[in-house]
Amino acid sequence: MRRTHILFDFFGTLVEYSPSRTEQGYHSTYALLRRLGATLPYEEFLDGWSRTSAEFDRLSDLDDHEFSMAEAGTAFLGRVLPHGPAPAEVEEFVTLYVAEWNTGVHYLPGLAGLVEELSAGHRLAVVSNTHLATLVPGHLAAMGLLESFDAVITSVEVGWRKPHPKIYATALDVLGIEASSAVFVGDTYGPDFAGPERCGMAAYLIDPYRRAAVPEERRLGSVFDLPGRLLASAH
């Protein structure tokens, strides 16, 4: 059966990034906290934010439900400010924090050419775990690639993160296709290979060091290997 659609993971697949919540440097975010009345030292800010985020992560790990940056930000600000945070304060905190986190995101040279090549024979979409709905579309727009994708499905909007079956089902519903028509491409075994495969998609894993037990014909050194793999599978 012809696979008409390619669904991509985003972070680690279409862009390189640092998942760290501290190493990028968050001095503008810290300055905001001070203006809002927080008195904790910078290192305590980083440690406290990391611990708050980890608490939310542990809860999500129980059933793969997703949390938003606003939820985590509200919880954190409630601990460090001398007053209950207003929605506008949470929004400003999230906006500044994400802007500084984004300094760890790097665009792949040649990606536009790859997207153009793949879109000549397939419809494209992104299915990404993220705590902020605007983050992935914003990056795609900055790369000039947003219009090349039929849909951007984010875990925070669905309410469930990969590898929960709901996020794949939502993507297929939005695209109006069956799982058998889709290929999924990503860099993390559970969310981007095992999860899509369980839902009936053909998955390809970016795994240059062969750490995962996947068929060699489904293993990619990078996303740029995908056209060759798709061509080989068609014969």
Disulfide bonds with the S-S distance in Angstrom:
none
